Amino acid sequence: MSEVDLSGEKGWQPFDAPALVGSSLRFVSGDPEGDRFRVSYYRKPDSALVARIWFGPETEGPPEHAHGGSMAAVLDEVLGLAAWSAGYAIVVANLNINFRCLLPIMQVVQVDTEIVSVDGRKVLVRGKIWDGQEKVYTEADCLCIEIQAV
Ligand SMILES: CCCCCCCCCCCCCCCC(=O)SCCNC(=O)CCNC(=O)[C@H](O)C(C)(C)COP(=O)(O)OP(=O)(O)OC[C@H]1O[C@@H](n2cnc3c(N)ncnc32)[C@H](O)[C@@H]1OP(=O)(O)O
């Protein structure tokens, strides 16, 4: 497979997910040379977590486009991780996704995240998979629930 450029923008800081949550998080980001997903995480200057993600041939659903479940898996990991990176030890309780446009595979896209609210143990994270310019493929609201430290 040809080289995939997952570099971030100027001012983004590389973010080491395994250093924060351990090495169990392999389903989406665990195979950086593979044909499923390739992922790089960053923090923006406002500290929001952002990901650059390549959807490889193994994510195909509709011909030449990403399977909805592959996008759900990405949003589950990235939005959950956004809560962890903001200091909340959570699991995802509810993930509500709107698929807006078919996402072509074999290209790098971006996932942006925002912590919308914190109410007791409930942390609401919003995010989108988009081209980083204007085209939004998928939007999601992710309800995370704080757990006891494990
Ligand atoms: C053991 C794991 C260690 C992990 C350590 C490192 C992991 C590193 C992770 C890296 C980043 C993450 C990336 C991947 C994220 C995943 O994929 S996590 C895996 C997928 N998620 C799951 O399997 C979660 C399964 N569900 C559960 O475990 C339990 O249902 C939960 C979410 C812990 C909640 O159970 P609970 O602690 O008994 O809480 P409960 O009292 O029912 O609810 C608390 C509040 O939340 C509300 N609530 C709960 N669920 C819902 C819901 N579905 N809809 C609406 N409201 C809800 C309740 O109404 C309640 O509200 P209030 O009454 O306080 O207003």
The ligand as an SDF file (V2000), in Angstrom:
LIG
                    3D

 65 67  0  0  0  0  0  0  0  0999 V2000
  -14.4490   -1.6110   32.2640 C   0  0  0  0  0  0  0  0  0  0  0  0
  -13.9810   -0.6890   31.1710 C   0  0  0  0  0  0  0  0  0  0  0  0
  -12.6770   -0.0350   31.4140 C   0  0  0  0  0  0  0  0  0  0  0  0
  -12.1770    0.8420   30.3470 C   0  0  0  0  0  0  0  0  0  0  0  0
  -10.7810    1.3410   30.6420 C   0  0  0  0  0  0  0  0  0  0  0  0
   -9.9720    1.9180   29.5700 C   0  0  0  0  0  0  0  0  0  0  0  0
  -10.6790    2.0740   28.2970 C   0  0  0  0  0  0  0  0  0  0  0  0
   -9.9960    2.9910   27.3700 C   0  0  0  0  0  0  0  0  0  0  0  0
  -11.0290    3.6610   26.5320 C   0  0  0  0  0  0  0  0  0  0  0  0
  -10.4840    4.5620   25.5280 C   0  0  0  0  0  0  0  0  0  0  0  0
  -11.4650    5.5020   24.9080 C   0  0  0  0  0  0  0  0  0  0  0  0
  -12.7970    4.9480   24.6900 C   0  0  0  0  0  0  0  0  0  0  0  0
  -12.9890    4.4500   23.3110 C   0  0  0  0  0  0  0  0  0  0  0  0
  -13.9240    3.3690   23.2010 C   0  0  0  0  0  0  0  0  0  0  0  0
  -15.2130    3.5570   23.9200 C   0  0  0  0  0  0  0  0  0  0  0  0
  -15.9660    2.2990   23.9630 C   0  0  0  0  0  0  0  0  0  0  0  0
  -16.1820    1.6820   22.9590 O   0  0  0  0  0  0  0  0  0  0  0  0
  -16.4380    1.7260   25.4640 S   0  0  0  0  0  0  0  0  0  0  0  0
  -17.2250    0.2060   24.9730 C   0  0  0  0  0  0  0  0  0  0  0  0
  -18.6710    0.4080   24.5870 C   0  0  0  0  0  0  0  0  0  0  0  0
  -19.4440    0.7960   25.7290 N   0  0  0  0  0  0  0  0  0  0  0  0
  -19.8790   -0.1180   26.5930 C   0  0  0  0  0  0  0  0  0  0  0  0
  -19.6760   -1.3090   26.4450 O   0  0  0  0  0  0  0  0  0  0  0  0
  -20.6380    0.4240   27.7610 C   0  0  0  0  0  0  0  0  0  0  0  0
  -21.5880   -0.6100   28.3490 C   0  0  0  0  0  0  0  0  0  0  0  0
  -22.4580    0.0350   29.3320 N   0  0  0  0  0  0  0  0  0  0  0  0
  -22.0970    0.1460   30.6320 C   0  0  0  0  0  0  0  0  0  0  0  0
  -21.0300   -0.3180   31.0380 O   0  0  0  0  0  0  0  0  0  0  0  0
  -23.0660    0.8490   31.5540 C   0  0  0  0  0  0  0  0  0  0  0  0
  -24.3220    0.8830   30.9720 O   0  0  0  0  0  0  0  0  0  0  0  0
  -22.5880    2.3020   31.8710 C   0  0  0  0  0  0  0  0  0  0  0  0
  -22.4650    3.1490   30.6080 C   0  0  0  0  0  0  0  0  0  0  0  0
  -21.2700    2.2750   32.6560 C   0  0  0  0  0  0  0  0  0  0  0  0
  -23.6650    2.9870   32.7360 C   0  0  0  0  0  0  0  0  0  0  0  0
  -23.9970    2.1180   33.7990 O   0  0  0  0  0  0  0  0  0  0  0  0
  -24.0080    2.6340   35.3130 P   0  0  0  0  0  0  0  0  0  0  0  0
  -22.6260    2.9730   35.7580 O   0  0  0  0  0  0  0  0  0  0  0  0
  -24.7820    1.6380   36.0980 O   0  0  0  0  0  0  0  0  0  0  0  0
  -24.7530    4.0150   35.2320 O   0  0  0  0  0  0  0  0  0  0  0  0
  -26.3220    4.3410   35.2670 P   0  0  0  0  0  0  0  0  0  0  0  0
  -26.6450    4.6270   36.7130 O   0  0  0  0  0  0  0  0  0  0  0  0
  -27.1310    3.3360   34.5250 O   0  0  0  0  0  0  0  0  0  0  0  0
  -26.3640    5.7050   34.4290 O   0  0  0  0  0  0  0  0  0  0  0  0
  -25.7140    6.8860   34.8780 C   0  0  0  0  0  0  0  0  0  0  0  0
  -26.4080    8.0360   34.2000 C   0  0  0  0  0  0  0  0  0  0  0  0
  -26.1940    7.9130   32.7780 O   0  0  0  0  0  0  0  0  0  0  0  0
  -27.4360    7.7790   32.0880 C   0  0  0  0  0  0  0  0  0  0  0  0
  -27.2950    6.7840   31.0300 N   0  0  0  0  0  0  0  0  0  0  0  0
  -26.6340    5.6170   31.1060 C   0  0  0  0  0  0  0  0  0  0  0  0
  -26.6950    4.9700   29.9240 N   0  0  0  0  0  0  0  0  0  0  0  0
  -27.4040    5.7570   29.1080 C   0  0  0  0  0  0  0  0  0  0  0  0
  -27.8010    5.6510   27.7500 C   0  0  0  0  0  0  0  0  0  0  0  0
  -27.4680    4.5950   27.0060 N   0  0  0  0  0  0  0  0  0  0  0  0
  -28.5240    6.6540   27.2170 N   0  0  0  0  0  0  0  0  0  0  0  0
  -28.8610    7.7490   27.9630 C   0  0  0  0  0  0  0  0  0  0  0  0
  -28.4900    7.9060   29.2510 N   0  0  0  0  0  0  0  0  0  0  0  0
  -27.7800    6.9250   29.8110 C   0  0  0  0  0  0  0  0  0  0  0  0
  -28.4340    7.3140   33.1500 C   0  0  0  0  0  0  0  0  0  0  0  0
  -29.7490    7.6880   32.8270 O   0  0  0  0  0  0  0  0  0  0  0  0
  -27.9310    8.0410   34.3830 C   0  0  0  0  0  0  0  0  0  0  0  0
  -28.3460    9.3760   34.3510 O   0  0  0  0  0  0  0  0  0  0  0  0
  -28.7270   10.2040   35.6940 P   0  0  0  0  0  0  0  0  0  0  0  0
  -29.8000    9.4010   36.3570 O   0  0  0  0  0  0  0  0  0  0  0  0
  -27.4650   10.2570   36.5180 O   0  0  0  0  0  0  0  0  0  0  0  0
  -29.1770   11.5420   35.1940 O   0  0  0  0  0  0  0  0  0  0  0  0
  1  2  1  0
  2  3  1  0
  3  4  1  0
  4  5  1  0
  5  6  1  0
  6  7  1  0
  7  8  1  0
  8  9  1  0
  9 10  1  0
 10 11  1  0
 11 12  1  0
 12 13  1  0
 13 14  1  0
 14 15  1  0
 15 16  1  0
 16 17  2  0
 16 18  1  0
 18 19  1  0
 19 20  1  0
 20 21  1  0
 21 22  1  0
 22 23  2  0
 22 24  1  0
 24 25  1  0
 25 26  1  0
 26 27  1  0
 27 28  2  0
 27 29  1  0
 29 30  1  0
 29 31  1  0
 31 32  1  0
 31 33  1  0
 31 34  1  0
 34 35  1  0
 35 36  1  0
 36 37  2  0
 36 38  1  0
 36 39  1  0
 39 40  1  0
 40 41  2  0
 40 42  1  0
 40 43  1  0
 43 44  1  0
 44 45  1  0
 45 46  1  0
 45 60  1  0
 46 47  1  0
 47 48  1  0
 47 58  1  0
 48 49  1  0
 48 57  1  0
 49 50  2  0
 50 51  1  0
 51 52  1  0
 51 57  2  0
 52 53  1  0
 52 54  2  0
 54 55  1  0
 55 56  2  0
 56 57  1  0
 58 59  1  0
 58 60  1  0
 60 61  1  0
 61 62  1  0
 62 63  2  0
 62 64  1  0
 62 65  1  0
M  END
$$$$
